[in-house]
Amino acid sequence: MGEVVATDVLGPGYEAIELPMGRDAEGEVVATLVRRRRPEPSRRAVLYLHGFVDYFFQRHLADFYTGLGFDFYALDLRKYGRSLRPHQTPNYIESLTEYFAEIDEAVRIVRERDEHGTLLLNGHSTGGLVAALYADRVRGKGVVDGVFLNSPFLDINEPWPMRKLGAGLARALRPRLPKAPLPAGLSDLYARSLHREHEGEWDFDLAWKPLLGFPVRAAWLDAVRRGQLRLHRGLAIDVPVLVMASTRSVRPSRRSPDVSGADAILDVEHMARWAPRLGPHVTLVRIEGGLHDLVLSPEPVRGRVFEELARWTNGYLPPEPAR
């Protein structure tokens, strides 16, 4: 595949590599691989996958990994962030396996062209679910050497009757009305708690990560649910897996707007419940005071996240391979 390399929107030190992904029913499709290399050569790399209503903007995450000795890569999946085109439905997908094509191409660049011998796959939220399914798909092939899942989307954050009803509605609508928006009840309180123009400390593009998110559509939810049920039946990821989650969840509302110190998007007990189904070698770490995206938690919480990640990485990933 051919691709276009340009300076990324994050500025000097970051490159954006456009990956053509052919066409779908909406037209041309691309993904975008963001690359930040260390000043000194490294044969260790990390590939980051974002969540729903998200894209890569966390410079301090890249700082952490490059400081740890990794070249950093992040993939804006099709119809997200840098990869979103005017003719496309934001964040829309009909099967999570469609993402495997751009992950394969990103891995090819990291492994073959940039000659990295060790690869850590890091996924957040929906990206965590995708990362887990991908790692299971490539088991036995030496494609990835470890997986880090930051608050992965392993189940729907609703009581069991509502999970069953919502999944059933999405499945019923999918054949004829795949893009039908579902009543997801999204709140802007979590996003407001992050953005520096509101209550947070982070700067991100509100066109790519709006405060009220994007509609949850029938085919997208059905795709996610099918992926979750596949995981619930048990994966066989054959490399070490680290799962991190906050110690508690909250359900934000205008009556209870405080989203500090907890996961305001997903149920952290679902993550703890389903983590053992990922494979035979899983480490679960709970972070007191952690937000949904743990690396966006305030200090000193995110410092603890990075300490735990560094400890696990040093313990379970192969050392810097010899050139």
N, C-alpha and C positions, 0 to 999 in steps of 0.2 A: 504493500500500500504506500502511496505517496502522502506526504504530510507537509504542512507549512509551519515553520518555526518563527516565532516573533517574541519581542519583549512582552512580558505579561503585564496585566493591569496592576499587579502589586509592585511593579517597578524594578529597578536594577537588582540583579541577582536572580531574578525569576524569568524563566522562559515558558512560553505557551506553545505547545505543539498540537496543531489541529489534526485530528484523525478522521479522515472520511470513512463513513460507515454505510455508504450506499443510500438507498431510498426505502421509505416505508409508505404507508397510505397517505401520509401528510406531505411527503416530498423528501427532499435531501436531508440526510441525517449526519451529524458530526458529533464526535466527542473531543474533549480537550485535555491533554496531559500537561500539567504544570510541573516544571522541573527546577529544582534548586540544588546545585552541586556544592560540595565542600571546597574550600580553597585548596586543600590537599587531596590527592587522589584517594578514593575509597572503593572497595569492592563490596561493601554492604549497602543495601538500599531498602527504603520503605515505600510502599505504595498505599496511599490514603484514599478511601472511598467515603464520601459524605452521605448525609441522610436526606430525607424528604424535605422539600422547601429549604434547600441548602445548597452550598457550593463551597469550594475551598477558599477561605480568607484568613485562616488562623496562622499568621506569620510566626507567632511564638511557638507553635507546634513544629514548624520547620526548623526554627532555631534550636529547639530541644533535640531533635533528631540529628541535625548536622553537628551539634555539640557532642553528641554521643558517638559520632563517627559514621553516620549514615548519609548517603546522598538521598535527598527527599524528592518524592514524586507524589502528585495528587491528581486524581482523575475527576474532572467534571463530566458526569455521565450524560448521555444524550438527553436533550431537552431540559437540562439544568444549567444555571449559571452561564459560564462562558460559551456553553454549547447550545443554548436556547436560541432558536431562530424565530423571526416574526410569524412564519406560517405554521408554527408548532403549538400544540397544547402543552402548556408548561408541566414538566415532571411526569408526563403521561407514558405509560408502558402497558403492554398487554400480557407480558410474561417476563419475570425477572431474569430468565435465561437469555433474553435479548441483550442484556448488559455484558454477557460473557465475551462477546465479540470485541468490545473495546478494552475489556480487561486483558484478553489474550494479546491484543496489539500493544497495550501498555507494557505488559510483561515481556513481550518480544524486544521492545526498545530497551527496557531496563536490563534484561539478561543478555541479549545478543549484541545489540549495537553498543550499549554503554558498558558492557562487560562486567556486570555485577555477579558475584558468586553466591551471595546471600541475599534473600529477599523476605522481608516482613510485610505481611498484608494487614493493614489497619483499617477497620471499618467502624463507622459511627451510625447508630440507630438503624434505619433501613439499609444503609450501606453495610452495617454489621451483619444483617441477615444475608445480603448479597454476597459478602465476603465469605461467610460460612458455607453457603451453597457452592460457591466457586471453589473454595479449598477442598471441599468434598469431591467435586467433579474431577479435580486434577490430582487426587491422591495417587501416590505411587509413581508420579512422574518427575519428582524433584523440582517442581515449579516454584513452590513457596517453602520457606523454612520455619515459619511461625506465623501465628495469627493473633492479633490483638483486637478485641471487640469492645468498643466504648459504648455502653448502654445500648446493646443491640435490640432490635425490634423483633423479639421472639414470640410475641403474642399480642393480641389486640387488647388495649387497655379499657375493657368494659367487663361488667359482670357476665357470667357464662350465658344467660339467656340473651343478652344484648349482642354478645359475640356471635352466637349462633344466628340470630335474626339478621344482623348486619351482613355477615358472610353469605347468608342465604339470599338476601336481597341483591347483593353484588353479583352473585352467581346467576340469578334469574335475569338481571338486566343485561348482563354481559353480551349475549348473542345479538340482541337487537339495538340496545342503547348502551354501548360500551363506555361512552363518555358522559353518561348521565351523572350529574353531581349528587353526592349522597349527603344527608344531614349529619355532618361530622361534629358540629358544635365546636369548631376551633376557636381558641381564645388568643388574643394578642398579648396576654400578660407575660408569657415566657419570653417572646421576642423583645418586648419592651424592656424586660429586665436585663437584656443583653446589650441593646444598642446604646451607644454613647449619647445620642440625642434624647434619650429617655432616661431610664434608671440604670443603664449598664455602662460598661467601659470599652465596648468593642465597636469597631467601625465595619459595617458591611453594606453592600448595595441592596437597597430596599426594593429595587426592581427584580432582583434575583432571589431575594429572601424577604418577602413582604411581611409586615407585622401580622397580618391576618392570614398569611399563607396562601396557598392555592387550593382550589376545590379538590376534595377527595372524590375520584371518579370510579364508577362501578368496576370497570375492567382492571384498574390499578389495584383496588382493594382485593379483588378476586385473585389477582396475581400474587399479591403479598400473602394472602391467606393460604394459597396453595403452597407457597414457599415455606411458610411457617409449619404447615401440617407435614410437609416432607421432613423438616427438621425434627418435629415432635416424634416422628416414627424412628428417628435415630440416624445420624450421620456417622461417618467413619473417618474424620479428618485425622491424618496420620502424622501430623506435626504438633508441637506444643501449642496450646491455645490459652490465651489470657482473656478472661472476661472481667470487666470492671463495671460496677454499678453503684449508685448512691445507696445509702442505708434506708432511705424512705422515699415515698412518692406523695405528691399532693395533687388535688384536683382544683385548679384555679377557677375562681369565679369573681364576679364583681362584689359579692358579699364576702368572699375570702380571697383577696387579691395577693396575699403574700406567697410568693413562689421561691423565696430564698431558702437555700440549704437543702433542697430536695429536687427530685425529678418531677417536673410538672407536665411531662408528655406521656411517659410510659409507666407501667407498674414494675418496679424493680424486683418484686417477688417472682414475677414471671421469668425474669432473667435468671434468677437463682434456681428456679425450678427446672428450666429447660437447658441450662448450661451443660449438665452432664450428658445430654444427648448429642453433643457436638462431636465427641470422639473419646478415646481412652485416656488422653492426657490433657486435662483441663484444670486451670487454676482460676478460682473465683476470688476477687478482691472487692470488698465493700468499702466505699469512701464516705465517711461521715461528712455531711454538709455539701455533698456533690450535687451539681446541677445535672440536667439531662445530658448536655454535652460536657462531660467532666472536665475537659481541658479549658472550658470557658468559665469554670467556677472561680470565685474570687480567691485571692491569696488569704491564708496559706493553704487552702484546700487544693488548688491546682498544683501547688508544690508537692503535696503528698501524692497526687496522681502521677507526677513525673518521677518521683522517687520510687514508687512501686513499679512503674514501667521500666525504669532503668535497672532495677534489681532483677526483675524477671528476664529482661533482655540479656543481661550479662550472664544469667544463670542458664538460660535455655536455648539461646541462639548460638549458632556456630561462631567462633571468633573470626576476625578479619582474615579472609583467605589470602594465601600467598599468591603473588602475581607471577 
